[in-house]
Amino acid sequence: MKKEKFISIAKEVISLEIKALQKLKKNINNSFNEAVIQIAKCQSKIILCGVGKSGLIASKIAATLSSTGCPAFSLSAGDSSHGDLGSISRKDILILISYSGQTNELKNIIQYANRNKILLIGIVSKKDSILYKASDIKLLVPQVKESADIVPTSSTTTQLAIGDALAIAAMKYKKFDKLDFKKIHPAGSLGAKLRTVGDIMLIGNKIPFINENIKIIDALKILSNKKLGILIVENKNKKTIGIVTDGQIRRFNQKKIDIKNMKINEIMTRNPIGIDKNSLAAKALALMNSKRITSLCVYDKKKRHKTIGVLHIHNILQNNIS
C-alpha cells in the first residue's frame, strides 16, 4: 500500500468520527440535564463501568469527573461478578456504558443496581436493549458507522464526548472553579499554571516592613538584612502607604543629596502596586512585566491597604511560573 493511502485512511476515520459527534450533538435532550443534576448532587461516589473499549472509556470519564470535583472510579465488569459489586452502595450513582446495551458481563451489575435501588445511568445506543430499559436515566448515543465497519472508533468517540460533557456541565453546576481545580492538581505544569499568589508569596518576618517616620540611614540596615531590594512603608495604623527600592536610594545618592537624616516617607513611592492573594501567579508575572517592576505588595481583597505578603520575581521563577 502506498504512503498516500495512509493519509486517505486517516481522513476517512476522522470524518466518520466527526459525523458521529454531529449526530450525538443532535441527540442531546432533557435526559442529559437530569443526569448532570444527579451527578453534581451525588453525596457518595460515581461508579462507571463498561466492557472492552467501553471499559477504557469508563476509566477516562471517571478520571475526568474526579478531577472536576465529582469523586468517581471505574469498576471492572469481569471482577464485579466475583465480589466487586460490594463496592457499590445505595447512595452511589452507577453509570454503565455499552454501545449495544446487551453485553453479558453487565447483566449482573444491572440486576444488582435495580434490586438495590441504585441510580443507574445508561449510555447506550439501542432502545430495545437490556441496559436502556433498565436505566433510570437513559443517555441515548447515536448508532454510527465504525472505521473499517468493525473497529469500535466512532462509537467510543461519542461515549468519550458525552462523558466529557457530563463532567464539564456538572463542574459548572457545582461552581467548581480554578482554585478548586488547583487543589487537586498540585503537581506538574498544570499545577504551576494554577498556583496563586498566596501559594508562593513571602509572609511574616520575611516582609520588609518599616514605619514611615524611620530615618533612611536606619532603613538601609533593614534593606540590607531582608535582601529583597525593597521596603514596605506603613503608617502608625499599619496601613501600607508606600514602597522604597534600593534603586531609588541609589538615585538620590547619585544626585549628591544628603539623605542620611531624611525620613523614608520623603523618598518613597506612594500607593504601591499590589495584587490580591487569590490571583493566579501567572497574572502577577504579567503585571510585573507590564509595570517593569520586580515586587508586588499582596493584600486580601477585603483590606487592600493592608499588606499580608510580598511577591518577588524570584518567587515566581523558583516555582516555574510562566
C-alpha atoms as a printed R data frame, in Angstrom:
    type eleno elety resid chain resno       x       y      z
1   ATOM     1    CA   MET     A     1   0.000   0.000  0.000
2   ATOM     2    CA   LYS     A     2   1.321   3.457 -0.936
3   ATOM     3    CA   LYS     A     3   2.011   6.016  1.806
4   ATOM     4    CA   GLU     A     4  -0.553   8.376  0.272
5   ATOM     5    CA   LYS     A     5  -3.223   5.822  1.132
6   ATOM     6    CA   PHE     A     6  -2.460   6.146  4.840
7   ATOM     7    CA   ILE     A     7  -3.363   9.827  4.768
8   ATOM     8    CA   SER     A     8  -6.599   8.995  2.992
9   ATOM     9    CA   ILE     A     9  -7.415   6.373  5.649
10  ATOM    10    CA   ALA     A    10  -6.684   8.841  8.440
11  ATOM    11    CA   LYS     A    11  -9.005  11.429  6.924
12  ATOM    12    CA   GLU     A    12 -11.741   8.851  6.474
13  ATOM    13    CA   VAL     A    13 -11.510   7.720 10.126
14  ATOM    14    CA   ILE     A    14 -11.630  11.305 11.344
15  ATOM    15    CA   SER     A    15 -14.546  12.131  9.035
16  ATOM    16    CA   LEU     A    16 -16.547   9.205 10.404
17  ATOM    17    CA   GLU     A    17 -15.888  10.349 13.962
18  ATOM    18    CA   ILE     A    18 -16.872  13.941 13.151
19  ATOM    19    CA   LYS     A    19 -20.147  12.690 11.685
20  ATOM    20    CA   ALA     A    20 -20.723  10.589 14.799
21  ATOM    21    CA   LEU     A    21 -20.183  13.622 17.038
22  ATOM    22    CA   GLN     A    22 -22.557  15.694 14.924
23  ATOM    23    CA   LYS     A    23 -25.241  13.032 15.375
24  ATOM    24    CA   LEU     A    24 -24.543  12.948 19.108
25  ATOM    25    CA   LYS     A    25 -24.924  16.720 19.335
26  ATOM    26    CA   LYS     A    26 -28.417  16.469 17.844
27  ATOM    27    CA   ASN     A    27 -29.318  13.662 20.274
28  ATOM    28    CA   ILE     A    28 -28.688  15.622 23.500
29  ATOM    29    CA   ASN     A    29 -32.002  16.097 25.331
30  ATOM    30    CA   ASN     A    30 -33.526  16.596 28.787
31  ATOM    31    CA   SER     A    31 -32.159  13.272 29.986
32  ATOM    32    CA   PHE     A    32 -28.733  14.892 29.875
33  ATOM    33    CA   ASN     A    33 -29.957  17.667 32.196
34  ATOM    34    CA   GLU     A    34 -31.284  15.112 34.652
35  ATOM    35    CA   ALA     A    35 -28.015  13.143 34.599
36  ATOM    36    CA   VAL     A    36 -25.931  16.277 35.249
37  ATOM    37    CA   ILE     A    37 -28.026  17.304 38.262
38  ATOM    38    CA   GLN     A    38 -27.876  13.824 39.796
39  ATOM    39    CA   ILE     A    39 -24.105  13.600 39.279
40  ATOM    40    CA   ALA     A    40 -23.487  17.067 40.714
41  ATOM    41    CA   LYS     A    41 -25.667  16.398 43.760
42  ATOM    42    CA   CYS     A    42 -24.259  12.935 44.483
43  ATOM    43    CA   GLN     A    43 -23.100  12.771 48.117
44  ATOM    44    CA   SER     A    44 -21.255   9.497 47.626
45  ATOM    45    CA   LYS     A    45 -19.366   8.003 44.684
46  ATOM    46    CA   ILE     A    46 -19.957   7.859 40.944
47  ATOM    47    CA   ILE     A    47 -19.063   4.441 39.583
48  ATOM    48    CA   LEU     A    48 -18.533   3.813 35.885
49  ATOM    49    CA   CYS     A    49 -18.330   0.501 34.123
50  ATOM    50    CA   GLY     A    50 -18.095  -0.841 30.605
51  ATOM    51    CA   VAL     A    51 -16.717  -3.829 28.759
52  ATOM    52    CA   GLY     A    52 -13.762  -3.828 26.379
53  ATOM    53    CA   LYS     A    53 -13.158  -0.449 24.713
54  ATOM    54    CA   SER     A    54 -16.161   0.968 26.596
55  ATOM    55    CA   GLY     A    55 -14.440  -0.059 29.822
56  ATOM    56    CA   LEU     A    56 -11.407   2.038 28.893
57  ATOM    57    CA   ILE     A    57 -13.704   4.981 28.138
58  ATOM    58    CA   ALA     A    58 -15.340   4.463 31.549
59  ATOM    59    CA   SER     A    59 -11.920   4.804 33.224
60  ATOM    60    CA   LYS     A    60 -11.192   8.037 31.384
61  ATOM    61    CA   ILE     A    61 -14.581   9.561 32.232
62  ATOM    62    CA   ALA     A    62 -14.139   8.569 35.890
63  ATOM    63    CA   ALA     A    63 -10.769  10.337 35.945
64  ATOM    64    CA   THR     A    64 -12.270  13.477 34.392
65  ATOM    65    CA   LEU     A    65 -15.169  13.526 36.853
66  ATOM    66    CA   SER     A    66 -12.808  13.114 39.806
67  ATOM    67    CA   SER     A    67 -10.585  15.926 38.581
68  ATOM    68    CA   THR     A    68 -13.545  18.294 38.295
69  ATOM    69    CA   GLY     A    69 -14.992  17.800 41.758
70  ATOM    70    CA   CYS     A    70 -17.156  14.673 41.369
71  ATOM    71    CA   PRO     A    71 -15.427  11.694 43.065
72  ATOM    72    CA   ALA     A    72 -15.575   8.730 40.694
73  ATOM    73    CA   PHE     A    73 -13.867   5.457 39.855
74  ATOM    74    CA   SER     A    74 -14.236   2.738 37.262
75  ATOM    75    CA   LEU     A    75 -15.288  -0.798 38.060
76  ATOM    76    CA   SER     A    76 -14.133  -3.908 36.210
77  ATOM    77    CA   ALA     A    77 -17.159  -5.600 34.678
78  ATOM    78    CA   GLY     A    78 -15.499  -9.001 34.962
79  ATOM    79    CA   ASP     A    79 -14.490  -8.614 38.604
80  ATOM    80    CA   SER     A    80 -17.851  -7.190 39.645
81  ATOM    81    CA   SER     A    81 -19.484 -10.631 39.482
82  ATOM    82    CA   HIS     A    82 -16.760 -12.005 41.761
83  ATOM    83    CA   GLY     A    83 -17.181  -9.716 44.746
84  ATOM    84    CA   ASP     A    84 -16.596  -6.182 43.477
85  ATOM    85    CA   LEU     A    85 -20.328  -5.444 43.464
86  ATOM    86    CA   GLY     A    86 -19.802  -4.956 47.192
87  ATOM    87    CA   SER     A    87 -18.016  -1.680 46.436
88  ATOM    88    CA   ILE     A    88 -21.306  -0.138 45.256
89  ATOM    89    CA   SER     A    89 -23.533   1.406 47.915
90  ATOM    90    CA   ARG     A    90 -27.121   2.641 47.679
91  ATOM    91    CA   LYS     A    91 -26.036   6.288 47.757
92  ATOM    92    CA   ASP     A    92 -23.761   5.823 44.753
93  ATOM    93    CA   ILE     A    93 -24.585   6.557 41.136
94  ATOM    94    CA   LEU     A    94 -23.795   3.836 38.635
95  ATOM    95    CA   ILE     A    95 -23.034   4.747 35.014
96  ATOM    96    CA   LEU     A    96 -22.921   1.808 32.625
97  ATOM    97    CA   ILE     A    97 -21.540   2.268 29.109
98  ATOM    98    CA   SER     A    98 -22.368  -0.156 26.311
99  ATOM    99    CA   TYR     A    99 -22.905   0.504 22.623
100 ATOM   100    CA   SER     A   100 -25.266  -2.459 22.190
101 ATOM   101    CA   GLY     A   101 -26.643  -2.456 25.735
102 ATOM   102    CA   GLN     A   102 -26.740  -6.239 25.593
103 ATOM   103    CA   THR     A   103 -23.243  -7.125 26.870
104 ATOM   104    CA   ASN     A   104 -23.466 -10.218 29.076
105 ATOM   105    CA   GLU     A   105 -20.892  -9.012 31.620
106 ATOM   106    CA   LEU     A   106 -23.136  -6.054 32.508
107 ATOM   107    CA   LYS     A   107 -26.293  -8.059 33.220
108 ATOM   108    CA   ASN     A   108 -25.349  -8.962 36.813
109 ATOM   109    CA   ILE     A   109 -24.452  -5.328 37.518
110 ATOM   110    CA   ILE     A   110 -27.767  -4.108 36.079
111 ATOM   111    CA   GLN     A   111 -29.711  -6.607 38.201
112 ATOM   112    CA   TYR     A   112 -27.771  -5.618 41.324
113 ATOM   113    CA   ALA     A   113 -28.441  -1.915 40.729
114 ATOM   114    CA   ASN     A   114 -32.156  -2.424 40.116
115 ATOM   115    CA   ARG     A   115 -32.552  -4.767 43.067
116 ATOM   116    CA   ASN     A   116 -30.852  -2.363 45.476
117 ATOM   117    CA   LYS     A   117 -32.447   0.794 44.023
118 ATOM   118    CA   ILE     A   118 -29.089   2.259 42.994
119 ATOM   119    CA   LEU     A   119 -29.492   5.103 40.498
120 ATOM   120    CA   LEU     A   120 -28.479   3.735 37.102
121 ATOM   121    CA   ILE     A   121 -27.475   5.960 34.187
122 ATOM   122    CA   GLY     A   122 -27.112   4.107 30.912
123 ATOM   123    CA   ILE     A   123 -25.015   5.373 27.997
124 ATOM   124    CA   VAL     A   124 -26.294   3.172 25.199
125 ATOM   125    CA   SER     A   125 -27.286   3.283 21.531
126 ATOM   126    CA   LYS     A   126 -30.150   0.772 21.284
127 ATOM   127    CA   LYS     A   127 -33.615   1.357 22.773
128 ATOM   128    CA   ASP     A   128 -34.544  -2.323 22.708
129 ATOM   129    CA   SER     A   129 -31.547  -3.302 24.839
130 ATOM   130    CA   ILE     A   130 -31.482  -4.544 28.441
131 ATOM   131    CA   LEU     A   131 -29.406  -1.568 29.572
132 ATOM   132    CA   TYR     A   132 -31.702   1.039 28.019
133 ATOM   133    CA   LYS     A   133 -34.822  -0.488 29.547
134 ATOM   134    CA   ALA     A   134 -33.250  -0.915 32.997
135 ATOM   135    CA   SER     A   135 -31.694   2.552 33.261
136 ATOM   136    CA   ASP     A   136 -33.270   5.237 35.447
137 ATOM   137    CA   ILE     A   137 -31.710   7.902 33.228
138 ATOM   138    CA   LYS     A   138 -31.200   6.972 29.600
139 ATOM   139    CA   LEU     A   139 -28.475   8.742 27.604
140 ATOM   140    CA   LEU     A   140 -29.018   7.555 24.072
141 ATOM   141    CA   VAL     A   141 -25.952   7.871 21.869
142 ATOM   142    CA   PRO     A   142 -26.470   7.500 18.108
143 ATOM   143    CA   GLN     A   143 -25.790   4.363 16.146
144 ATOM   144    CA   VAL     A   144 -22.789   5.178 13.982
145 ATOM   145    CA   LYS     A   145 -20.544   3.728 11.314
146 ATOM   146    CA   GLU     A   146 -17.309   2.325 12.662
147 ATOM   147    CA   SER     A   147 -13.959   2.521 10.881
148 ATOM   148    CA   ALA     A   148 -13.438  -0.488  8.607
149 ATOM   149    CA   ASP     A   149 -17.013  -1.400  9.629
150 ATOM   150    CA   ILE     A   150 -15.787  -3.424 12.616
151 ATOM   151    CA   VAL     A   151 -13.434  -1.483 14.906
152 ATOM   152    CA   PRO     A   152 -15.038   0.489 17.790
153 ATOM   153    CA   THR     A   153 -13.881   4.008 16.935
154 ATOM   154    CA   SER     A   154 -16.804   6.280 16.139
155 ATOM   155    CA   SER     A   155 -18.881   4.737 18.930
156 ATOM   156    CA   THR     A   156 -16.164   5.141 21.563
157 ATOM   157    CA   THR     A   157 -15.600   8.727 20.415
158 ATOM   158    CA   THR     A   158 -19.251   9.532 21.121
159 ATOM   159    CA   GLN     A   159 -19.055   7.794 24.509
160 ATOM   160    CA   LEU     A   160 -15.986   9.804 25.459
161 ATOM   161    CA   ALA     A   161 -17.556  13.063 24.264
162 ATOM   162    CA   ILE     A   162 -20.758  12.637 26.256
163 ATOM   163    CA   GLY     A   163 -18.688  11.729 29.314
164 ATOM   164    CA   ASP     A   164 -16.644  14.910 28.958
165 ATOM   165    CA   ALA     A   165 -19.845  16.902 28.520
166 ATOM   166    CA   LEU     A   166 -21.313  15.426 31.713
167 ATOM   167    CA   ALA     A   167 -18.159  16.261 33.675
168 ATOM   168    CA   ILE     A   168 -17.942  19.865 32.491
169 ATOM   169    CA   ALA     A   169 -21.664  20.519 32.955
170 ATOM   170    CA   ALA     A   170 -21.585  19.059 36.493
171 ATOM   171    CA   MET     A   171 -18.467  21.106 37.275
172 ATOM   172    CA   LYS     A   172 -20.224  24.325 36.259
173 ATOM   173    CA   TYR     A   173 -23.393  23.358 38.126
174 ATOM   174    CA   LYS     A   174 -21.305  22.934 41.297
175 ATOM   175    CA   LYS     A   175 -19.434  26.202 40.578
176 ATOM   176    CA   PHE     A   176 -16.166  24.315 40.750
177 ATOM   177    CA   ASP     A   177 -13.629  26.984 39.774
178 ATOM   178    CA   LYS     A   178  -9.891  27.341 39.078
179 ATOM   179    CA   LEU     A   179  -8.994  27.498 42.743
180 ATOM   180    CA   ASP     A   180 -10.874  24.258 43.428
181 ATOM   181    CA   PHE     A   181  -9.241  22.682 40.389
182 ATOM   182    CA   LYS     A   182  -5.792  23.694 41.640
183 ATOM   183    CA   LYS     A   183  -6.297  21.908 44.969
184 ATOM   184    CA   ILE     A   184  -6.493  18.507 43.288
185 ATOM   185    CA   HIS     A   185  -3.887  19.262 40.591
186 ATOM   186    CA   PRO     A   186  -0.891  20.356 42.700
187 ATOM   187    CA   ALA     A   187   1.822  18.849 40.517
188 ATOM   188    CA   GLY     A   188   3.140  19.302 37.002
189 ATOM   189    CA   SER     A   189   2.828  22.199 34.594
190 ATOM   190    CA   LEU     A   190  -0.923  22.425 35.190
191 ATOM   191    CA   GLY     A   191  -0.372  22.863 38.915
192 ATOM   192    CA   ALA     A   192   2.168  25.604 38.220
193 ATOM   193    CA   LYS     A   193  -0.242  27.465 35.949
194 ATOM   194    CA   LEU     A   194  -2.948  27.378 38.604
195 ATOM   195    CA   ARG     A   195  -0.710  28.382 41.516
196 ATOM   196    CA   THR     A   196  -1.923  31.520 43.238
197 ATOM   197    CA   VAL     A   197  -0.019  34.491 44.601
198 ATOM   198    CA   GLY     A   198  -0.905  33.322 48.110
199 ATOM   199    CA   ASP     A   199   0.788  29.975 47.460
200 ATOM   200    CA   ILE     A   200   4.227  31.446 46.801
201 ATOM   201    CA   MET     A   201   4.347  34.878 48.473
202 ATOM   202    CA   LEU     A   202   6.685  35.764 51.355
203 ATOM   203    CA   ILE     A   203   4.933  36.198 54.690
204 ATOM   204    CA   GLY     A   204   5.581  37.028 58.339
205 ATOM   205    CA   ASN     A   205   9.060  38.177 59.266
206 ATOM   206    CA   LYS     A   206  10.177  37.945 55.651
207 ATOM   207    CA   ILE     A   207   8.112  41.022 54.770
208 ATOM   208    CA   PRO     A   208  10.391  44.117 54.991
209 ATOM   209    CA   PHE     A   209   8.030  46.445 56.877
210 ATOM   210    CA   ILE     A   210   9.228  49.850 58.114
211 ATOM   211    CA   ASN     A   211   7.474  52.825 59.686
212 ATOM   212    CA   GLU     A   212   7.070  55.949 57.569
213 ATOM   213    CA   ASN     A   213   8.971  58.094 60.101
214 ATOM   214    CA   ILE     A   214  12.125  55.997 60.232
215 ATOM   215    CA   LYS     A   215  15.321  57.666 59.030
216 ATOM   216    CA   ILE     A   216  16.796  56.445 55.778
217 ATOM   217    CA   ILE     A   217  20.124  55.605 57.426
218 ATOM   218    CA   ASP     A   218  18.272  53.114 59.674
219 ATOM   219    CA   ALA     A   219  16.118  51.888 56.816
220 ATOM   220    CA   LEU     A   220  19.270  50.922 54.907
221 ATOM   221    CA   LYS     A   221  20.130  48.364 57.598
222 ATOM   222    CA   ILE     A   222  16.717  46.700 57.229
223 ATOM   223    CA   LEU     A   223  17.025  46.801 53.451
224 ATOM   224    CA   SER     A   224  20.366  45.023 53.705
225 ATOM   225    CA   ASN     A   225  19.116  42.397 56.185
226 ATOM   226    CA   LYS     A   226  15.930  41.477 54.287
227 ATOM   227    CA   LYS     A   227  17.802  41.123 50.964
228 ATOM   228    CA   LEU     A   228  14.742  41.808 48.806
229 ATOM   229    CA   GLY     A   229  15.776  45.188 47.478
230 ATOM   230    CA   ILE     A   230  12.549  46.792 48.731
231 ATOM   231    CA   LEU     A   231  10.948  48.165 51.873
232 ATOM   232    CA   ILE     A   232   7.194  48.310 52.545
233 ATOM   233    CA   VAL     A   233   6.295  51.576 54.282
234 ATOM   234    CA   GLU     A   234   3.486  51.596 56.850
235 ATOM   235    CA   ASN     A   235   1.836  54.369 58.844
236 ATOM   236    CA   LYS     A   236   1.020  54.179 62.549
237 ATOM   237    CA   ASN     A   237  -2.204  52.273 61.744
238 ATOM   238    CA   LYS     A   238  -0.243  49.551 59.929
239 ATOM   239    CA   LYS     A   239  -1.647  50.591 56.567
240 ATOM   240    CA   THR     A   240   0.653  50.336 53.567
241 ATOM   241    CA   ILE     A   241   1.310  53.816 52.219
242 ATOM   242    CA   GLY     A   242   4.406  53.384 50.093
243 ATOM   243    CA   ILE     A   243   7.369  51.385 48.865
244 ATOM   244    CA   VAL     A   244  11.080  52.139 48.649
245 ATOM   245    CA   THR     A   245  13.554  50.303 46.426
246 ATOM   246    CA   ASP     A   246  17.324  50.208 46.650
247 ATOM   247    CA   GLY     A   247  17.321  51.761 43.196
248 ATOM   248    CA   GLN     A   248  15.511  54.842 44.493
249 ATOM   249    CA   ILE     A   249  18.051  55.304 47.250
250 ATOM   250    CA   ARG     A   250  20.950  54.938 44.811
251 ATOM   251    CA   ARG     A   251  19.462  57.568 42.517
252 ATOM   252    CA   PHE     A   252  19.204  60.044 45.412
253 ATOM   253    CA   ASN     A   253  22.835  59.373 46.268
254 ATOM   254    CA   GLN     A   254  23.875  59.983 42.678
255 ATOM   255    CA   LYS     A   255  22.242  63.406 42.903
256 ATOM   256    CA   LYS     A   256  24.537  64.075 45.879
257 ATOM   257    CA   ILE     A   257  21.586  64.721 48.165
258 ATOM   258    CA   ASP     A   258  22.321  64.146 51.845
259 ATOM   259    CA   ILE     A   259  19.664  61.581 52.667
260 ATOM   260    CA   LYS     A   260  21.032  60.150 55.914
261 ATOM   261    CA   ASN     A   261  18.776  62.227 58.141
262 ATOM   262    CA   MET     A   262  15.785  62.235 55.808
263 ATOM   263    CA   LYS     A   263  12.712  60.189 56.678
264 ATOM   264    CA   ILE     A   264  11.740  57.298 54.475
265 ATOM   265    CA   ASN     A   265   8.380  58.885 53.606
266 ATOM   266    CA   GLU     A   266  10.238  61.717 51.869
267 ATOM   267    CA   ILE     A   267  11.562  59.472 49.105
268 ATOM   268    CA   MET     A   268   9.070  56.577 48.982
269 ATOM   269    CA   THR     A   269   6.750  55.838 46.074
270 ATOM   270    CA   ARG     A   270   3.203  56.292 47.297
271 ATOM   271    CA   ASN     A   271   0.318  53.903 46.541
272 ATOM   272    CA   PRO     A   272   2.469  50.887 45.608
273 ATOM   273    CA   ILE     A   273   1.174  48.394 43.072
274 ATOM   274    CA   GLY     A   274  -0.463  45.406 44.738
275 ATOM   275    CA   ILE     A   275  -2.299  42.212 43.891
276 ATOM   276    CA   ASP     A   276  -4.918  40.022 45.599
277 ATOM   277    CA   LYS     A   277  -3.603  36.846 47.230
278 ATOM   278    CA   ASN     A   278  -6.105  34.707 45.264
279 ATOM   279    CA   SER     A   279  -4.910  35.956 41.875
280 ATOM   280    CA   LEU     A   280  -3.017  33.486 39.711
281 ATOM   281    CA   ALA     A   281   0.746  33.824 39.966
282 ATOM   282    CA   ALA     A   282   0.866  33.996 36.164
283 ATOM   283    CA   LYS     A   283  -1.263  37.154 36.352
284 ATOM   284    CA   ALA     A   284   1.205  38.632 38.856
285 ATOM   285    CA   LEU     A   285   4.067  37.936 36.450
286 ATOM   286    CA   ALA     A   286   2.204  39.693 33.642
287 ATOM   287    CA   LEU     A   287   1.595  42.683 35.933
288 ATOM   288    CA   MET     A   288   5.274  42.862 36.858
289 ATOM   289    CA   ASN     A   289   6.290  42.749 33.211
290 ATOM   290    CA   SER     A   290   3.835  45.457 32.182
291 ATOM   291    CA   LYS     A   291   4.859  47.777 35.035
292 ATOM   292    CA   ARG     A   292   8.557  46.863 34.784
293 ATOM   293    CA   ILE     A   293   8.838  46.075 38.477
294 ATOM   294    CA   THR     A   294  10.209  43.091 40.401
295 ATOM   295    CA   SER     A   295   7.998  43.034 43.516
296 ATOM   296    CA   LEU     A   296   4.340  43.330 44.437
297 ATOM   297    CA   CYS     A   297   2.550  44.010 47.712
298 ATOM   298    CA   VAL     A   298  -0.021  41.294 48.366
299 ATOM   299    CA   TYR     A   299  -3.349  42.024 50.024
300 ATOM   300    CA   ASP     A   300  -6.643  40.385 50.858
301 ATOM   301    CA   LYS     A   301  -9.336  41.935 48.666
302 ATOM   302    CA   LYS     A   302 -11.291  42.978 51.769
303 ATOM   303    CA   LYS     A   303  -8.341  45.036 53.068
304 ATOM   304    CA   ARG     A   304  -6.472  46.492 50.109
305 ATOM   305    CA   HIS     A   305  -4.356  48.841 52.252
306 ATOM   306    CA   LYS     A   306  -3.043  46.039 54.475
307 ATOM   307    CA   THR     A   307  -0.032  44.143 53.097
308 ATOM   308    CA   ILE     A   308  -0.132  40.462 54.091
309 ATOM   309    CA   GLY     A   309   2.681  39.273 51.859
310 ATOM   310    CA   VAL     A   310   5.296  40.225 49.287
311 ATOM   311    CA   LEU     A   311   5.749  38.585 45.918
312 ATOM   312    CA   HIS     A   312   9.196  38.886 44.367
313 ATOM   313    CA   ILE     A   313  10.133  37.925 40.830
314 ATOM   314    CA   HIS     A   314  12.455  35.278 42.308
315 ATOM   315    CA   ASN     A   315   9.457  33.536 43.918
316 ATOM   316    CA   ILE     A   316   7.823  33.298 40.515
317 ATOM   317    CA   LEU     A   317  10.932  31.978 38.765
318 ATOM   318    CA   GLN     A   318  11.583  29.404 41.514
319 ATOM   319    CA   ASN     A   319   8.069  27.998 41.023
320 ATOM   320    CA   ASN     A   320   8.367  27.760 37.218
321 ATOM   321    CA   ILE     A   321   5.546  30.214 36.619
322 ATOM   322    CA   SER     A   322   5.363  31.457 33.057
